[in-house]
Amino acid sequence: MSKKVKYYYDPESLAYRIIGPQKRKKYGYPALFILASALFGFLCFVILMNTPYFETPKDKIQAREIENLKLNYSILYKKIDALDQVASEMADRDNNLYRVYFNLSPISTEKRQGIINRKRYQELEGFDNSELVINTSEKVDKIANALVAQSKSLDQILKLAKAKDKFLSAIPAIQPVKNEDLKHMASGFGYRIDPFTKARKMHEGMDFTARTGTPIFATGDGVVKNADNSKSGYGNHIEINHGYGYLTLYGHLSKYKVRAGQRVKRGDIIGFVGSTGRSQAPHCHYEVHKDGKPVNPINFYYGNISAAEYVAISKIANLENQSLD
């Protein structure tokens, strides 16, 4: 169908003329179409840029880095789990072995790990992987606290172990005269017949008979309290203060090898067997005192005799015979 043609009358030429298109309409429509097309294209571009279907090279690099970060955090979390397991096993041994041995109260898990305030992780919130990062950070902090608590516990145990080692070294634990040097065990601890008065009397030590000049040994670590003949009846004697309430006495010596104030170790030679003072024959009269009271020395010979030797000495020591002093 042909386009309808419009005419107008021109009074100057006294003729009808065809009405042509206006310039504004002629150029306005194409311009409007171009502008609308441009806006539509820009809108499509913006939409595509914000969808996962369209990624720039920079977006791809960033996405790859994020995935690598997630993988690294996952591996790190597994390693932290392994460390947490090790720390837990250490705590278990600490509570049920070391602290039990030294009579210490166990440390609870809450006390070891401490109280973690999650507010300290506020700056880590608001990100895509915030929960993963926060959980990892919290676990690391708990392990760090547990290791600090474990370190303090081990320091405490080490201190007690050193003190206990010192204590064990101080206890009188050997015979003052070696078995190969003994003639025999003359008398033990308890009531015995006094060799001079023939009366029944408390004998507060043990008598080890041996030749004059036989070495006498310190039975535990300590400090020589005195080495003289100031105590009546003991003749030349030595007293050693071992600490922890223990004191030992060695009587009737022929001579000394230590002096008052000297520090000695278990097994050091401190003097020699004799028969000085109130004595009938060469021997070493040996006493052990705990907290100022005499105790049976036979209970302290676990350091250098066997079970069979202990039984044999015990039988002799328990005989109510005559003492040598």
Contacts in CASP RR format, 6 or more apart in sequence:
PFRMAT RR
TARGET T0000
AUTHOR 0000-0000-0000
METHOD contacts of the structure
MODEL  1
MSKKVKYYYDPESLAYRIIGPQKRKKYGYPALFILASALFGFLCFVILMN
TPYFETPKDKIQAREIENLKLNYSILYKKIDALDQVASEMADRDNNLYRV
YFNLSPISTEKRQGIINRKRYQELEGFDNSELVINTSEKVDKIANALVAQ
SKSLDQILKLAKAKDKFLSAIPAIQPVKNEDLKHMASGFGYRIDPFTKAR
KMHEGMDFTARTGTPIFATGDGVVKNADNSKSGYGNHIEINHGYGYLTLY
GHLSKYKVRAGQRVKRGDIIGFVGSTGRSQAPHCHYEVHKDGKPVNPINF
YYGNISAAEYVAISKIANLENQSLD
5 18 0 8 1.000
5 19 0 8 1.000
6 18 0 8 1.000
6 19 0 8 1.000
6 20 0 8 1.000
7 16 0 8 1.000
7 17 0 8 1.000
7 18 0 8 1.000
7 19 0 8 1.000
8 16 0 8 1.000
8 17 0 8 1.000
8 19 0 8 1.000
9 15 0 8 1.000
9 16 0 8 1.000
9 17 0 8 1.000
10 16 0 8 1.000
10 17 0 8 1.000
48 54 0 8 1.000
55 63 0 8 1.000
66 128 0 8 1.000
66 129 0 8 1.000
69 129 0 8 1.000
70 129 0 8 1.000
70 132 0 8 1.000
73 129 0 8 1.000
73 132 0 8 1.000
73 133 0 8 1.000
73 136 0 8 1.000
76 136 0 8 1.000
77 132 0 8 1.000
77 135 0 8 1.000
77 136 0 8 1.000
77 139 0 8 1.000
80 136 0 8 1.000
80 139 0 8 1.000
80 140 0 8 1.000
80 143 0 8 1.000
83 143 0 8 1.000
84 139 0 8 1.000
84 142 0 8 1.000
84 143 0 8 1.000
87 143 0 8 1.000
87 146 0 8 1.000
87 147 0 8 1.000
87 150 0 8 1.000
90 150 0 8 1.000
91 107 0 8 1.000
91 109 0 8 1.000
91 112 0 8 1.000
91 146 0 8 1.000
91 150 0 8 1.000
94 107 0 8 1.000
94 150 0 8 1.000
94 153 0 8 1.000
94 154 0 8 1.000
94 157 0 8 1.000
95 106 0 8 1.000
95 107 0 8 1.000
96 106 0 8 1.000
98 104 0 8 1.000
98 153 0 8 1.000
98 154 0 8 1.000
98 157 0 8 1.000
99 105 0 8 1.000
99 106 0 8 1.000
99 107 0 8 1.000
99 153 0 8 1.000
99 157 0 8 1.000
102 157 0 8 1.000
102 160 0 8 1.000
102 161 0 8 1.000
102 164 0 8 1.000
104 156 0 8 1.000
104 157 0 8 1.000
104 160 0 8 1.000
107 149 0 8 1.000
107 153 0 8 1.000
111 149 0 8 1.000
112 145 0 8 1.000
112 146 0 8 1.000
112 149 0 8 1.000
112 150 0 8 1.000
113 142 0 8 1.000
113 143 0 8 1.000
113 145 0 8 1.000
113 146 0 8 1.000
113 149 0 8 1.000
114 142 0 8 1.000
114 145 0 8 1.000
114 149 0 8 1.000
116 138 0 8 1.000
116 141 0 8 1.000
116 142 0 8 1.000
118 134 0 8 1.000
118 138 0 8 1.000
121 134 0 8 1.000
121 137 0 8 1.000
121 138 0 8 1.000
124 130 0 8 1.000
124 133 0 8 1.000
124 134 0 8 1.000
124 137 0 8 1.000
125 134 0 8 1.000
127 133 0 8 1.000
166 221 0 8 1.000
167 244 0 8 1.000
169 220 0 8 1.000
169 221 0 8 1.000
169 265 0 8 1.000
169 266 0 8 1.000
170 220 0 8 1.000
170 221 0 8 1.000
170 222 0 8 1.000
170 242 0 8 1.000
170 243 0 8 1.000
170 244 0 8 1.000
170 246 0 8 1.000
171 220 0 8 1.000
171 242 0 8 1.000
171 244 0 8 1.000
171 246 0 8 1.000
171 300 0 8 1.000
172 219 0 8 1.000
172 220 0 8 1.000
172 242 0 8 1.000
172 246 0 8 1.000
172 248 0 8 1.000
172 288 0 8 1.000
172 297 0 8 1.000
172 300 0 8 1.000
173 219 0 8 1.000
173 220 0 8 1.000
173 266 0 8 1.000
173 300 0 8 1.000
173 301 0 8 1.000
173 302 0 8 1.000
173 303 0 8 1.000
173 304 0 8 1.000
174 217 0 8 1.000
174 219 0 8 1.000
174 220 0 8 1.000
174 266 0 8 1.000
174 267 0 8 1.000
174 301 0 8 1.000
174 303 0 8 1.000
174 304 0 8 1.000
175 208 0 8 1.000
175 217 0 8 1.000
175 219 0 8 1.000
175 286 0 8 1.000
175 301 0 8 1.000
175 304 0 8 1.000
175 305 0 8 1.000
176 208 0 8 1.000
176 216 0 8 1.000
176 217 0 8 1.000
176 218 0 8 1.000
176 219 0 8 1.000
176 248 0 8 1.000
176 250 0 8 1.000
176 284 0 8 1.000
176 286 0 8 1.000
177 208 0 8 1.000
177 210 0 8 1.000
177 214 0 8 1.000
177 215 0 8 1.000
177 216 0 8 1.000
177 217 0 8 1.000
177 273 0 8 1.000
177 284 0 8 1.000
178 215 0 8 1.000
178 217 0 8 1.000
178 304 0 8 1.000
179 305 0 8 1.000
179 309 0 8 1.000
181 210 0 8 1.000
181 211 0 8 1.000
181 214 0 8 1.000
181 215 0 8 1.000
182 208 0 8 1.000
182 209 0 8 1.000
182 210 0 8 1.000
183 209 0 8 1.000
183 210 0 8 1.000
183 211 0 8 1.000
184 209 0 8 1.000
184 316 0 8 1.000
185 206 0 8 1.000
185 207 0 8 1.000
185 208 0 8 1.000
185 209 0 8 1.000
185 313 0 8 1.000
185 316 0 8 1.000
185 317 0 8 1.000
186 207 0 8 1.000
186 208 0 8 1.000
186 209 0 8 1.000
186 281 0 8 1.000
186 283 0 8 1.000
186 321 0 8 1.000
186 323 0 8 1.000
186 324 0 8 1.000
187 203 0 8 1.000
187 206 0 8 1.000
187 207 0 8 1.000
187 317 0 8 1.000
187 321 0 8 1.000
187 322 0 8 1.000
187 323 0 8 1.000
187 324 0 8 1.000
188 203 0 8 1.000
188 205 0 8 1.000
188 206 0 8 1.000
188 207 0 8 1.000
188 298 0 8 1.000
188 316 0 8 1.000
188 317 0 8 1.000
188 318 0 8 1.000
188 319 0 8 1.000
188 323 0 8 1.000
189 203 0 8 1.000
189 204 0 8 1.000
189 205 0 8 1.000
189 206 0 8 1.000
189 294 0 8 1.000
189 295 0 8 1.000
189 296 0 8 1.000
189 297 0 8 1.000
189 298 0 8 1.000
189 317 0 8 1.000
190 202 0 8 1.000
190 203 0 8 1.000
190 204 0 8 1.000
190 205 0 8 1.000
190 296 0 8 1.000
190 320 0 8 1.000
191 200 0 8 1.000
191 201 0 8 1.000
191 202 0 8 1.000
191 203 0 8 1.000
191 320 0 8 1.000
192 200 0 8 1.000
192 201 0 8 1.000
192 202 0 8 1.000
192 203 0 8 1.000
192 320 0 8 1.000
192 321 0 8 1.000
192 322 0 8 1.000
192 323 0 8 1.000
193 199 0 8 1.000
193 200 0 8 1.000
193 201 0 8 1.000
193 320 0 8 1.000
193 321 0 8 1.000
193 322 0 8 1.000
193 323 0 8 1.000
194 200 0 8 1.000
194 201 0 8 1.000
194 322 0 8 1.000
194 323 0 8 1.000
195 280 0 8 1.000
195 322 0 8 1.000
195 323 0 8 1.000
195 324 0 8 1.000
195 325 0 8 1.000
196 278 0 8 1.000
201 323 0 8 1.000
203 323 0 8 1.000
204 287 0 8 1.000
204 294 0 8 1.000
205 285 0 8 1.000
205 286 0 8 1.000
205 287 0 8 1.000
205 288 0 8 1.000
205 294 0 8 1.000
205 296 0 8 1.000
205 297 0 8 1.000
206 285 0 8 1.000
206 286 0 8 1.000
206 287 0 8 1.000
206 297 0 8 1.000
206 298 0 8 1.000
206 317 0 8 1.000
207 283 0 8 1.000
207 284 0 8 1.000
207 285 0 8 1.000
207 286 0 8 1.000
207 323 0 8 1.000
207 324 0 8 1.000
207 325 0 8 1.000
208 273 0 8 1.000
208 283 0 8 1.000
208 284 0 8 1.000
208 286 0 8 1.000
209 281 0 8 1.000
209 282 0 8 1.000
209 283 0 8 1.000
209 324 0 8 1.000
210 273 0 8 1.000
210 282 0 8 1.000
210 283 0 8 1.000
210 284 0 8 1.000
211 273 0 8 1.000
211 282 0 8 1.000
212 254 0 8 1.000
212 272 0 8 1.000
212 273 0 8 1.000
212 274 0 8 1.000
212 275 0 8 1.000
212 282 0 8 1.000
213 254 0 8 1.000
213 255 0 8 1.000
213 272 0 8 1.000
213 273 0 8 1.000
213 274 0 8 1.000
213 282 0 8 1.000
214 272 0 8 1.000
214 273 0 8 1.000
214 282 0 8 1.000
214 284 0 8 1.000
215 269 0 8 1.000
215 271 0 8 1.000
215 272 0 8 1.000
215 273 0 8 1.000
216 238 0 8 1.000
216 250 0 8 1.000
216 253 0 8 1.000
216 269 0 8 1.000
216 270 0 8 1.000
216 271 0 8 1.000
216 272 0 8 1.000
216 273 0 8 1.000
216 284 0 8 1.000
217 266 0 8 1.000
217 267 0 8 1.000
217 268 0 8 1.000
217 269 0 8 1.000
217 270 0 8 1.000
218 240 0 8 1.000
218 248 0 8 1.000
218 264 0 8 1.000
218 265 0 8 1.000
218 266 0 8 1.000
218 267 0 8 1.000
218 268 0 8 1.000
218 270 0 8 1.000
219 248 0 8 1.000
219 266 0 8 1.000
219 267 0 8 1.000
219 286 0 8 1.000
219 288 0 8 1.000
219 300 0 8 1.000
220 240 0 8 1.000
220 242 0 8 1.000
220 248 0 8 1.000
220 264 0 8 1.000
220 265 0 8 1.000
220 266 0 8 1.000
220 267 0 8 1.000
221 242 0 8 1.000
221 263 0 8 1.000
221 264 0 8 1.000
221 265 0 8 1.000
221 266 0 8 1.000
222 240 0 8 1.000
222 241 0 8 1.000
222 242 0 8 1.000
222 243 0 8 1.000
222 263 0 8 1.000
222 264 0 8 1.000
222 265 0 8 1.000
223 240 0 8 1.000
223 241 0 8 1.000
223 261 0 8 1.000
223 262 0 8 1.000
223 263 0 8 1.000
223 264 0 8 1.000
224 238 0 8 1.000
224 239 0 8 1.000
224 240 0 8 1.000
224 241 0 8 1.000
224 258 0 8 1.000
224 259 0 8 1.000
224 260 0 8 1.000
224 261 0 8 1.000
224 262 0 8 1.000
224 263 0 8 1.000
224 264 0 8 1.000
224 270 0 8 1.000
225 239 0 8 1.000
225 240 0 8 1.000
225 241 0 8 1.000
225 247 0 8 1.000
225 260 0 8 1.000
225 261 0 8 1.000
226 237 0 8 1.000
226 238 0 8 1.000
226 239 0 8 1.000
226 260 0 8 1.000
227 237 0 8 1.000
227 238 0 8 1.000
227 239 0 8 1.000
227 256 0 8 1.000
227 258 0 8 1.000
227 259 0 8 1.000
227 260 0 8 1.000
227 270 0 8 1.000
228 236 0 8 1.000
228 237 0 8 1.000
228 260 0 8 1.000
229 235 0 8 1.000
229 236 0 8 1.000
229 237 0 8 1.000
229 276 0 8 1.000
229 277 0 8 1.000
231 237 0 8 1.000
232 278 0 8 1.000
233 277 0 8 1.000
233 278 0 8 1.000
233 325 0 8 1.000
234 249 0 8 1.000
234 251 0 8 1.000
234 252 0 8 1.000
234 277 0 8 1.000
234 278 0 8 1.000
234 285 0 8 1.000
234 325 0 8 1.000
235 251 0 8 1.000
235 252 0 8 1.000
235 253 0 8 1.000
235 276 0 8 1.000
235 277 0 8 1.000
235 278 0 8 1.000
235 279 0 8 1.000
236 251 0 8 1.000
236 252 0 8 1.000
236 253 0 8 1.000
236 254 0 8 1.000
236 255 0 8 1.000
236 256 0 8 1.000
236 274 0 8 1.000
236 276 0 8 1.000
236 277 0 8 1.000
237 249 0 8 1.000
237 250 0 8 1.000
237 251 0 8 1.000
237 252 0 8 1.000
237 253 0 8 1.000
237 285 0 8 1.000
238 249 0 8 1.000
238 250 0 8 1.000
238 251 0 8 1.000
238 253 0 8 1.000
238 256 0 8 1.000
238 258 0 8 1.000
238 270 0 8 1.000
238 271 0 8 1.000
239 247 0 8 1.000
239 248 0 8 1.000
239 249 0 8 1.000
239 250 0 8 1.000
240 247 0 8 1.000
240 248 0 8 1.000
240 250 0 8 1.000
240 264 0 8 1.000
240 270 0 8 1.000
241 247 0 8 1.000
242 248 0 8 1.000
245 289 0 8 1.000
245 290 0 8 1.000
245 291 0 8 1.000
245 292 0 8 1.000
246 288 0 8 1.000
246 289 0 8 1.000
246 290 0 8 1.000
247 288 0 8 1.000
247 289 0 8 1.000
247 292 0 8 1.000
248 286 0 8 1.000
248 287 0 8 1.000
248 288 0 8 1.000
248 289 0 8 1.000
249 285 0 8 1.000
249 286 0 8 1.000
249 287 0 8 1.000
249 289 0 8 1.000
250 270 0 8 1.000
250 271 0 8 1.000
250 284 0 8 1.000
250 285 0 8 1.000
250 286 0 8 1.000
251 276 0 8 1.000
251 284 0 8 1.000
251 285 0 8 1.000
251 286 0 8 1.000
252 273 0 8 1.000
252 274 0 8 1.000
252 275 0 8 1.000
252 276 0 8 1.000
252 277 0 8 1.000
252 279 0 8 1.000
252 282 0 8 1.000
252 283 0 8 1.000
252 284 0 8 1.000
252 285 0 8 1.000
252 325 0 8 1.000
253 271 0 8 1.000
253 272 0 8 1.000
253 273 0 8 1.000
253 274 0 8 1.000
253 276 0 8 1.000
253 284 0 8 1.000
254 271 0 8 1.000
254 272 0 8 1.000
254 273 0 8 1.000
254 274 0 8 1.000
254 275 0 8 1.000
254 276 0 8 1.000
254 282 0 8 1.000
255 271 0 8 1.000
255 272 0 8 1.000
256 270 0 8 1.000
256 271 0 8 1.000
257 269 0 8 1.000
257 270 0 8 1.000
257 271 0 8 1.000
257 272 0 8 1.000
258 264 0 8 1.000
258 268 0 8 1.000
258 270 0 8 1.000
258 271 0 8 1.000
264 270 0 8 1.000
273 282 0 8 1.000
273 283 0 8 1.000
273 284 0 8 1.000
274 282 0 8 1.000
274 283 0 8 1.000
274 284 0 8 1.000
275 281 0 8 1.000
275 282 0 8 1.000
275 283 0 8 1.000
277 325 0 8 1.000
278 325 0 8 1.000
279 285 0 8 1.000
279 324 0 8 1.000
279 325 0 8 1.000
280 324 0 8 1.000
280 325 0 8 1.000
281 324 0 8 1.000
283 324 0 8 1.000
283 325 0 8 1.000
285 324 0 8 1.000
285 325 0 8 1.000
286 297 0 8 1.000
287 294 0 8 1.000
287 297 0 8 1.000
288 294 0 8 1.000
288 295 0 8 1.000
288 296 0 8 1.000
288 297 0 8 1.000
288 300 0 8 1.000
289 295 0 8 1.000
298 310 0 8 1.000
298 313 0 8 1.000
298 314 0 8 1.000
298 317 0 8 1.000
301 310 0 8 1.000
301 313 0 8 1.000
302 310 0 8 1.000
305 313 0 8 1.000
END
